[in-house]
Amino acid sequence: MVQPPCKRIRLENRKEEAEEETPNGSHQLTDAEKDGNATDENLRPAPVCTVCLGILQELCEMDFVKAVCQKINSAEYQFSSFVFSVSFPPQLSVREHAAWLLVKEEIGKQDLLVEKDDLVQLKEAYKWIIHPLFLEELGVPADGKSLFEVSVVFAHHETDEDCHFLATACPSCFKPAKNKQSVFTRMAVVKALELIDDDDFLKNFRSPPSSPKTPCTAVEIQCTNGAIFVAGRYNKYSRTLPQTPWIIDGERKMESSVEELISEHLMTTFKADSFNFSSSGREDVDVRTLGNGRPFAIELVNPRRVHLTAEEMKALQQTINNSSDKVQVHDLQIVTREAIGHMKEGEEGKTKSYSALIWTEKEIRNEDVAVLDSMKELKLDQKTPLRVLHRRPLAVRVRVIHTMQSEYIDEHHFRLRLKTQAGTYIKEFVHGDFGRTKPNIGSLLGTTADILELDVESVDTDWPPALDN
């Protein structure tokens, strides 16, 4: 077959013909004809396109763009570029396919060859038209990598049933899903159109498609900003404060938590919808975190504000620290999503240091506890503690106590400083957890032992980077 001429050449030739035909006004309308046509046009609304269902007629003009931009500006998002996404009703794919079959037939009659890939998809054409209008109105460019997304969902209920015949023709493409309101998703329809035979399609759907009475409507305009990640270290000075909200059987046990005392100020400053808190390990409610603090990261979901200067971050850190004497933060900084991975990397290879106040049942002397100081790289077999068995799988984990240093207090008390492998259960190492941790302080000293106080003195990791604040 002969290849058709290039679209651009065809359009340019058309333009030249038009210029040749009208230089002397031979085809120009008289004023009366213009007035008459204008009156007729005012009385008769333009028909809705059978393929785009009005999207390229009414929903890509400046009035629509202004309405979308008004929604964006009223939400007070901070952004320097945007990505524009649209969700067209799935039946548009059916109508596009019908139009393509008609074009292919007509082109074939002329012994010309055209591939479906040569056609401009409706969504692509729409973005070509709409992006410059948004640039003009918002003053920022469209960028496919932007974290700020403007999404518009279009619907056309009049033609919703256009897709239904595909469920009979290609039933494997339409499987119910819990999170989908309808099986007729765009992806399912596109997949079915790739499988269905042209003749079978034309037996079930008109080509060209029938004319709709009404155009598409925009049923949802939504703005979302990509998540912002804030990291730092926290010190916890209270023995009655859980790391995260403590709720048992729907009842709250403590009035606040580390997570909440930090995140509430971040949420307010960044104007986010929600947050996700994570940290390098966790301490029990009655354990303090001292020294260089525990690394943490908070994901702020859909923030309106995304840029803070170093001075503003320092001020935010001070606001958090002034709000409570139970928790203090330092090295507060904005980080990337990828950087969060450093906090969890090699978790079991990290070391942590603790200080434990220990009670013994039998009387002890200084030399009794001093024997612990000489023990290095002590290996423990720790069965999942009873107190966490409801949320951790039953297993025996090997953990290492790298060093111990004892400080004798009196006949029944001494302080023990330990440097351990991360993930070691310190309380269970002291009291033995009914023999579930072996060896333990009780078995090493030949007495019953229990822990009265525990402090985390350091979490040995160089993340997040220390700041000069």
HELIX and SHEET records of a PDB file:
HELIX    1   1 LYS A    7  GLU A   21  1                                  15    
HELIX    2   2 ASP A   31  LEU A   43  1                                  13    
HELIX    3   3 MET A   62  SER A   74  1                                  13    
HELIX    4   4 GLN A   91  LYS A  109  1                                  19    
HELIX    5   5 LYS A  116  ASP A  118  5                                   3    
HELIX    6   6 LEU A  122  LEU A  138  1                                  17    
HELIX    7   7 HIS A  157  CYS A  163  5                                   7    
HELIX    8   8 HIS A  164  ALA A  169  1                                   6    
HELIX    9   9 PRO A  171  CYS A  173  5                                   3    
HELIX   10  10 ARG A  186  LEU A  195  1                                  10    
HELIX   11  11 ASP A  198  ASN A  204  1                                   7    
HELIX   12  12 VAL A  258  PHE A  270  1                                  13    
HELIX   13  13 ALA A  310  SER A  323  1                                  14    
HELIX   14  14 ARG A  337  LYS A  344  1                                   8    
HELIX   15  15 GLU A  347  GLY A  349  5                                   3    
HELIX   16  16 ASN A  366  ALA A  370  1                                   5    
HELIX   17  17 VAL A  371  SER A  374  5                                   4    
HELIX   18  18 LEU A  386  VAL A  388  5                                   3    
HELIX   19  19 ILE A  426  HIS A  431  1                                   6    
HELIX   20  20 ILE A  441  LEU A  445  1                                   5    
SHEET    1   A 3 VAL A  83  SER A  87  0                                        
SHEET    2   A 3 PHE A 148  ALA A 155  1                                        
SHEET    3   A 3 THR A 217  ASN A 225 -1                                        
SHEET    1   B 4 SER A 274  SER A 279  0                                        
SHEET    2   B 4 ARG A 288  VAL A 301 -1                                        
SHEET    3   B 4 ILE A 228  LYS A 236 -1                                        
SHEET    4   B 4 VAL A 327  VAL A 335 -1                                        
SHEET    1   C 2 ILE A 247  ILE A 248  0                                        
SHEET    2   C 2 GLU A 251  ARG A 252 -1                                        
SHEET    1   D 8 SER A 274  SER A 279  0                                        
SHEET    2   D 8 ARG A 288  VAL A 301 -1                                        
SHEET    3   D 8 ALA A 449  ASP A 460  1                                        
SHEET    4   D 8 THR A 351  THR A 360 -1                                        
SHEET    5   D 8 HIS A 413  GLN A 421 -1                                        
SHEET    6   D 8 VAL A 396  ASP A 410 -1                                        
SHEET    7   D 8 LEU A 378  LYS A 383 -1                                        
SHEET    8   D 8 THR A 437  LYS A 438 -1                                        
END                                                                             
